[in-house]
C-alpha cells in the first residue's frame, strides 16, 4: 500500500505532469464511483495548484452490468443529451483539462449479450464524438491514470484474497509510476527525455515501412502515413502547453498508412475491451484492410469491435515499446490496456491521431485521408510485442535499419 505522501505525489503527477493543469483552468475528472477517494485527492491537488473549478463525471460499472443484462438494446443505444453531449459542449467551450481514472473490471460484462454490448458502445462513442475529437487533436489536454479496485486486483492476482490483491497492485503501480523515487516528478522528466531521444531518431530516418516478425506467426509490414511524426510521452496541446496523456507511458507512436498494411499479426497479450477478454487472436491485413481474423477467446467481442464502422478495419496507431520497460519487467498481466499496452509494442484498430502527421490539426479530413490517416469512431489498442519480436525500419530507398532484436530496442 502507498503512503499518504506517495498518494499525494500520485495525485500531483496527474495534475501537473499528466494533464498539466494551468492556473485558472477548470478540471474534469472522469472515474468510477469506486475511485471517489482518489478523485477527491486529485481535486484537492488541482485546487492547491490554482484550479478554477473541478467537475467529476461519475461512472458505475456495477450499474453498467445491471443495465446491460436487463435493458433492451434500443434503450441502451439512447444517450440523453443532458448526460453527455451537453456536458462535453461546456467542457470544450471552456477548454478544461481532463483526468481519467481507469479501473475497469476486466470481466465487468462477461456473459452479457455481445450484440447489445457492441451496439451500446457504438452509440456511446457517437454521442461522445466531440470530446474524443477534442482530445485526439490535443485541443483539450488530458491524461489517464489507474488505481486498483477489488474486482480488478482479484483478476490480476487470483490466488490472493481481495485485500491482499489490492495491496500488491498498489505496490506494482507505485513502482511503475516511479512513486518510490525521491522526486517522482523529476524521475518522470528524465524518463520522458529518454523516450524523446528515440522518437527523434525515428523522425530523422523518415521510414516508409515498419516490418515486424516473431516466432508466434507475426509477419506484418506497416506502411507509415506520409509526413508522419513519431511522438513520445509528452505531447504539446494546441495551446502550446505540454502534457502527458498516458501515465504510465513507455511508448513511441505514430500513424500507419491505412492503405499500406499487409500480412498477419498475432496478439502478445489479452485485449480487454468493454468488459470482455479477447485472447489468442490473429488479424490478417491486405492493402490496409482486415481481410481475416480469428480468436480462441472472445471471438464475438472481437467481431463487435470490427463491426463498428468501415474505418475500424484498418489501423490508426503503431507504437514501439521495449521488453525491459518497468511494466514488462514486473511480469504482471494487468488486463488493462493503459498498463498492458506499455508492456508491449502495440497497434490500434480505428482512428489516427491528427498530431501524428506534420501540421495534422490544420489539415482537412480530405487532406488527412490523402496522407493515409485513418478515420473511425473507434480506437482500440492491442498488444503484439513478444519477447522475441524483431522490428526493422525500411526507408524510401529500401534501406533496412534494425530497431528491435529479441523484443528490445537496439538504437
Number of C-alpha atoms within 10 A of each C-alpha: 15 15 10 9 10 17 17 18 20 24 23 23 23 29 27 17 20 27 27 24 26 18 13 13 17 21 28 18 22 19 23 20 14 18 19 14 10 18 22 15 15 25 22 16 21 26 18 11 15 14 19 14 14 18 14 18 14 15 14 12 19 15 10 13 18 13 13 21 15 10 11 11 16 10 11 18 18 12 17 10 11 9 11 15 18 11 14 21 13 11 20 16 9 13 17 26 26 26 26 22 19 18 22 24 24 22 18 19 22 15 12 16 14 20 14 19 23 23 19 20 19 20 17 17 17 15 20 16 15 15 20 18 16 18 19 18 20 24 20 22 28 28 23 21 22 22 19 23 20 19 18 24 27 20 18 21 18 12 10 14 12 18 13 16 23 23 17 18 24 19 16 18 23 20 15 20 23 22 24 15 14 9 11 18 19 12 15 21 12 11 15 17 14 14 19 17 12 17 21 14 12 18 15 11 13 18 24 21 22 22 21 22 22 21 12 14 12 24 19 21 23 27 24 27 28 19 17 26 24 23 24 24 25 19 16 16 20 15 11 10 14 19 24 25 26 22 21 24 27 26 25 20 23 27 33 32 28 28 22 20 25 19 19 21 25 27 23 23 24 23 26 24 22 18 20 25 20 21 20 16 20 18 18 20 23 15 16 23 20 20 14 11 17 16 18 10 16 22 18 16 23 22 16 18 24 21 15 20 14 13 22 24 22 30 31 31 26 24 25 27 24 24 23 15 17 20 25 20 11 14 9 15 16 22 24 20 20 19 23 24 29 26 32 28 28 23 27 21 24 28 23 31 23 26 23 23 24 13 13 20 18 12 13 10 14 9 12 21 16 14 20 24 31 29 24 18 21 25 21 20 24 25 23 27 32 24 18 16 23 22 25 19 22 20 15 11 8 11 10 15 15 15 18 21 17 16 22 22 17 11 11
